[in-house]
Amino acid sequence: MTLCFNVIKDWRVLTALGVFLLFVTLAGYVVKYKKKPPKQKVVHTPKPKPKPKKEEEEDEDHEED
């Protein structure tokens, strides 16, 4: 039992464990990482002007004469 605790407390075992956990965490991050698609810019188009009614166009033609 004492031998097990001495092995676990050894700095080389603790260092190897720390490096291993860091590697596993980094690998998990890389596997799960998804690059987000770039956001599309919202372009506001101006509303078209309402077309004049046919009757109004005819009236304007007669007024010019």
MODELLER restraints for C-alpha pairs under 7 A, 6 or more apart:
rsr = mdl.restraints
at = mdl.atoms
